[in-house]
Amino acid sequence: MADVSIAGNEYRQAPNDEAAERAVLGAIFFEMSSDAAVVTAEAILDPSDFYRQRHQEIFRAMQLLVEEERPIDMLTLQDKLNAMGQLENVGGVAYLSEISQSTASAANLKFYAQIVHEKAVLRRMIQTLTKSMTLAYDGSEPASDLLEDLGRDLDKLAQNRGDDDLRRIKDVLNEFQENLQAASENQNKIIGIASGYEQLDELTQGFREDQMIVIGARPAVGKTAFVLNIAKNAAKTEGKPVVVFSLEMGAVDLVTRLVAAEGGINSQKLTTGDMQEEDWESLTMAISSLANMQIYMDDTPGIRMAQISAKLRKLERDLKAKLSEEEQIANPHPLGLVMIDYLGLIESSNNENRQQAVSEISRSIKKLAKELHTPIIALAQLSRGVEQRQDQRPILSDLRESGSIEQDADIVAFLYRDDYHPNRAGEEDDQDGGQEEDVVPIEVLVEKNRAGARGKAELMFNKPTFKFSNMAAGYRQDRPGFDSMPDMSQGW
């Protein structure tokens, strides 16, 4: 990368460390009898990471010698560079001799290589930002596209830091034993963040860091209410920061549902204001309770994954800044849980092929979960095909628009209600009075579970208050018609 112009006239040299580059090459010379030094450097560096062209060619020649199983010394390196037509370009035999006499220690090779790579990342960052600035001044592309491209390019730089070593199984086994010991001492057997629903937590052992969880249902079954209940439970019981991205509903509508569920208040009363004295008392307690929870909301319509990623990274930095140094060591990833409602509404730059667009979004969600070490729950709509079957319990093939959602997700669960009527699904959780019951059973069908069992969790859903709760013991046997329901508690 060439030196860059600042403010039109002032020129500054691009970040580089020539001494570190020479030290890398010198350390490889020091270990000339072994290819271990080149292997160590290659795990961190690419030839293009070197700022000086001559150093790029020398390192590339060293790599070729290792591939040919030839030793690296003055004669072999001179021969290889000569064959490449680069000997004179690197400064000839005189410069190779100078490099070979470097006092750089092979023991510090990794440290030198990391310095070189760090400078290369800074140069690429400048290059990326300069390109974005040029396009921004040009004004020929939409700002949203420029922001998405910039975010994607910066993400690539962050993912290719050159500091991730291969891990010996011995080291991984130590981590495994520590996790097992912690699990054995955990009385409630929930490893991750509890959903608050016993049967579901028995299947999942809680939602764990790095996981992408997909919850699917047809419109009006109650999936938004379900994830809001999980968010409230995580924030209230576990004290975890929870983020809700709502692309379909406004933040006030979400809060209405949270208040209804927390206070046990009919949501219609919260909408119309037709409140009784006991409702006002419940409302006061619900608001007080919710205000103390770390729940963050974003209702930006048509949000893109780049924006979601940027907002979550900023929040994580802000949360860390509030922690002491000791707390940061104990809790390096403070975000507790992220929810996206719903996956199909996230905007993409790929407007030609919706299936490919959803695949890209799905992969981005999984990568973000791993980057933040935080479980991300994404809601998904199901195809109408589920309503054409006699048994309308959803299956994996009902996921709409992309099979990659199933592939990327660690957990896929579906909601099913016997009382669901597709022809009246204009609004979620119909409350038209009629003959319908206010409190109904609902099934959470775990169809995919990478780290646990498949099966079914049965809950109760109070439609007027949007509240989910554990099913009371004996309810199934007390209800007519339940004896004929398939028992899928052990998976299917």
N, C-alpha and C positions, 0 to 999 in steps of 0.2 A: 504494500500500500504506500502510495506517495505521501509526502508531507501535505498537510491540509491548510487551507486558507481560512483564517478567522476574521470575520467582519470585513471581508473583501480585500484587505491589504496585508494584515499581519499573518505571517506563516509560522506554523509550529510543527515541530517534528513529530511524526507519529510515534506512539509509545513503543519502545523497544529496549532491550538490554543486551548490548553486544557482548559484554563480558560473560553473561550467563550462557549465551549461545556458544561462545568459544569453550566455556567450561563443559558444556554437554558433549561437544565433539572431542575435547581433550580427555574427558573421563572414559569415553568409549575407546580411545587409543590406549589408555592406561590398562584397559582390560582386553587387550588385543588378542589374547589367547582364547577368549571365550566370547560367545555371541550373547551372553546374558545381559551385558550392558545395553546393547541395541534393543533387545526385547523389553527391557525396563523403560527405555526412552520411548519406544514405539507405543507402549501402553498409554502414554500421555501425549506424545507429540506426533504431528504429521509434518512432512517437509515444509508445507506452506506456513507452518507456525513460526518458522525462522524469518526474521525481518530481512537479513542480508541474503541476497540471491546466492552468493557463493556458499553460504552455510546450508542453504536449501539443497544445493547440488551435492555437497559433500555428504550430507546426511542421507540423501537418496542413494548415493553410491554405496554407502555403508550398508543400507538395507538390502541392496542387490547382492552384495557380497555374502551376507548372511543367507539369503535365499539360495545362493549357489553353493552354500556350505564351504566357503573359502574364508580363511582368516582375514582379519583387518589389520593391516600394517602398512608401512609407507609404500612398499612395492605394489601390493595388491590394490591399494586405493588409487595409486598413481595410474596403474594399468586400467582400472575400471573407469576412472574419470576421462582418461585418454580415449577409451572406446566410446564413451558417451559424447565426446567432442567438447568436454567442459574443463579440461585440465588447465588451459590458459585462462579461462574465464574465472576460475576460483583463485587465481594468483600463482598457479604453477607449483612446482615442487617446494619452492621457498616457503609458501604459505602453509602447505601441508606439514612441513618440518616444524614450523612455528607452532602449529596447533598440536602436533604430537608431543612437543616439549612442555605442554601446559602442566601446571602443578595441581590441576583440579583433581580432587579425590573421587574415585569411583563410588565411594560410600555415600557421597552427597549428590549423586547423579539425579535422583528423583527430585531433590530440592531444586537443582538447577533447571531441570525440565519443566517443573511447575512454574517457575519464574518466566520462562520463555513462553509457555502456553498462556499464562495470565496476560502478558503483553499482547499476544496475538488476539485474545478475546477482546481486549480493549480496542485494538485496531479495527476488528470486525464490527464492534459496536459503533465506532465512529463512522465507519463506512455505511452501516445500515441507517444510522440516523441522518447522515448526509444525504443519502439517496431519498429518504423520506422528506427531508427539508426541501430538496430540489423539486420533488413531485408536488409538495404542498404549495410552493411558490408558483409552480406552473398552473395549478388549479384545474387541471383537466380531468381529474378523477374525484369521485365523491369522497368526502372526508371519512365517512364510515368505512369505505374500502381501504383507505390509506391506514386508518387506525388498526383494522384487522390484519392487514399485511405486516404492519410494524410489530404488532403483538406476536404474530406467528414467527417472524424473523428473530425477535428477541427471545422467544421461548426456545427456539432451536439453539441459540447461543447458550442459554442457561442449561439446557439438557446435555450439551457437549462440553462439559467443563474439564474433561481430561483427568479427573481426580478419583475416579471410581475403579478401584482395583478388583481383580478377581479375588474371591474369598475362598480360603481353604475350608473344607468341610469341618475341620476341627473347630474353627472359630464360629461357624454357623451352629454347630452342635452345642457350643457353650451358650449361645443365645437361646437355642431351643430349650436347654435345660432350665435356664432362668425363667423363660415363659411358662414352662411346665410347673416349676416350683411355685410361681405366682398364682397359677391356675389352681393348684392343689390347696393353696391357702385361702382361696377365694370361696367364701361360704355359700354365696348365692349362685355360683357356677356361671355367671355372666361375664364373659371376657371383654366384650366391647361395651357400647352404649346401649342400655336397655330400652326397649320400645315402650315398656310399661305394661305389656300384655304377656302374661305368663306362658301361655301355649306357644306364642310366636317366639318368645325368647328362648324357650326350650329347643326350638328348631334351629335358631340362628346363633344362639349363645351371645346375642347382642350384635349390633352393627360395629364392625371393626375398621380401623384405619386402613386406608388404601382401597376400601371396597366401593364398588359401584352397585347400588341397589336399584332395581327397576320395579315399580309397582304399577300394574296395568289394570284397567277396567273400562267398561263402556261408559259413556257420559251418564251422569246422574246416579251412579251407584254409590259414590261417597268417597272417592279417592283423595280429593283435596282435604275434606274433613279428616280423613284418616291420618294423613301425613302431618296436618296441623296438630292433631292430638299427640302424635309421636314427638313433634317439635316441642310442644308444651311439656310433655313428660320428661324429655331429656334436659330441658332448661330448668325445670322445677326440681326434679328429683336428683338429677346428676350434677346440677349446677354448671352445665356446659354452655358455652356460647353456640347459638344456633342461628343459621342464616337461611332465610326463605326467599327465593326468587320466584315471583309470581308473574307470569306472562299473560295470564288470562283474567285474573281478578285484581282489583285495586287493593292497596294496603288497608284501607278502612274496612272493606268487605272482609278481609282476612281477620282483622282485629275483632270485627263483629262476631265471627265464628269462634274465635278464641275466647272472647268474653262469655259467649253463650255456653261453651263447653266447660269453662272454668267455674262459672257461677251457676250452671244448671238452669239457665234462663231460656225460655222459648225465644228463638231468634226473631220471630215475627214481632214480639213485643219490643225488642231492641230496634227494630226498623220503624215501627209505627209510633213508639213512645207510649203505648198504652200499658203502663207499668203499675203494678200494685205495690203496696208498702214493702212487702217481703221481697219483691223483685228489686227494688231500689237498694235494699240492704245487701242482697246477693251481688248486685252490680258493684257496689262499693268495695266489697271484699274481693271480687274477681279482678277489678282494676288494680287494687293494691297489690294483689298477688302477682299479676302479670307485669306490673311496672318494675318489680324487683328481679325479673328474669332477663337473661342476656339473649334476647331474641332480636335479630336484625332483619329488616325487610327491604326488598327492592321490587317495585312493580313497574319497572321500565318496559314498555311494550316493544316487541321486536328486538330485544336485546341479543347481542352476539356473544359467542363463547369467549372472544378476546376481552370483551367488557366484563363478563362474569369472572374470568381469571384475574383481571386487573383489580377488580373490587375486592375479591377474596384475599389476594396477596396484600393489598393495602390494609385490610382489616386485621390480617394476621400480624403485620408489623405493628399496628396500633395496639393490639392486645399484648404483644410481647413487651412493648415499651412500658406497659403498666406493671409488669412483673419485675420482681427483684432478680438479681443475678442467680441466686440459688433457685428461685422458682422457675426461671427460664431453663436451667439445667434439668430440673425435675420434670418440666413440662415444655419441651421444645416446640411442640405443635399444639398451640392453645385452641385452635378451632375445634369445636366438638362435632358438629353435624351440619351438613349443607343439604338443602332441598330445592329442587327445580320443578316448577309446575307450569307448563309441562314441556317435555323434550321436543315435541313436534312443533312448538311455536318459536324455538330459537332460530334466529335469522342466520343465513349462510350466504357466502359469496357465490356458491354454486347454485344458480337459479335454473339451470337446464335439466338437471337430473335430481329429483327430490330424494330418491333412494340413496344416491351417493352422498348427498348433502347430510342426510340423517346419519349415515355411516360415519362421516367425518365428525359430526357433532358427538356421536356416541363415543368414538375413540378419544376425542378431546376431554370428555367428562371423565373417562377412566384414567387418562394421563394426569388430569388435574387432581383426582383423588389420591393418586400415588405421590404426586409432587407435594401436596399439602398434608399427606398422611392423615386424611380425614375421610370418613364415609360420606358419600354423596348419594342421596336418594333422588332419583329422577322419575317423574310420573310419565306414563305413556298411554296413548289411546289404543284401543283394540279395534280390529276390523269388524265390519257388520256380520261377517261369516259366523261369528259365535252365536248370533241370534237365530240362525237358520237351523241349528242342530237341536235335537230333542233334549240332550243334556247340554245346557248352556253354560256349564262351568268352563272358563277359558283354559286354553292350552298354549304352549309356546308359539305355535304357528299363527296364533291370532294377533301377535304383535304386528302393528301396522308399519308399513313403509320400509323396514330394513331388518334383515336377519342378523346384522352385525350387532344390534342391541342385545340380542340373546347371547351372542358370542362374547361381547365385551363385559357384560354384567356378571358380577359374582353371585348375586341373588336376584332371582326373578319371582315376584309374587303377584297374584291376581286376587281381586275382590269379587265375591259372588254373593248375591242376595236372592233368595227365593221369591221375594215380593217385587222384584224389579220388573217394571213394565216398559219395554223399549218405546212403545207408542206414546208414552207420556214422559219422555226423557228430555223435555225442553229445558228443565231446570234441574240442577243437581238436588237429590234428596227431596223428591216431591212431598209436599205437605198440603194436599188439597182437602184434608178432612176425610170425607167419604167413609168408606169401610176400611181404609188402611189403618194399620196399627202404627202408633208413634214409636214404639220400641220393637226392633226386629233383630233376629239373629243374622250375622254376616260371617262369611267364611273368608279367611286369608289362605289362599292356596299357594304354597311355596313349591313352584315347579322346577326351579333350579337353585341349588345351594352348593357352591363350590367347596365350602368348608364345613358342611354339616348335612343334616338329613332333609329330604323332601317330605312334605306332609301338609297337614291342614291345621290351622288354628281357628277356633270358633270364638267369636266375640259378640257383644250386644251393641247395637247402634241406636242411639236415641236421636231420631231424625229432627225433632223440633229444636234440640239443643246442640246438635252436631257432635255429641259426645259418644266416644267409644269406651267400652269397659269390658272387663273379663266376664265371661259367661258364668252365671251362678251354677254351682253344683246341682245336678239333677234337672236342670232346665230342659235338656234334650229329651229326657224320658217323660217329662210332664207335658210335652207338646204333642198334639196329634199329628201324625204324618212323619215324625222324626225317625221312627223305627225303620222306615223305608229308605232313609238317606244312606248313601254309601259311606262306610267308615274308611277314611283314607289317612288315618292318623299315622300309619307306618309307611306312607308314601304310596305311589302308584306308578 
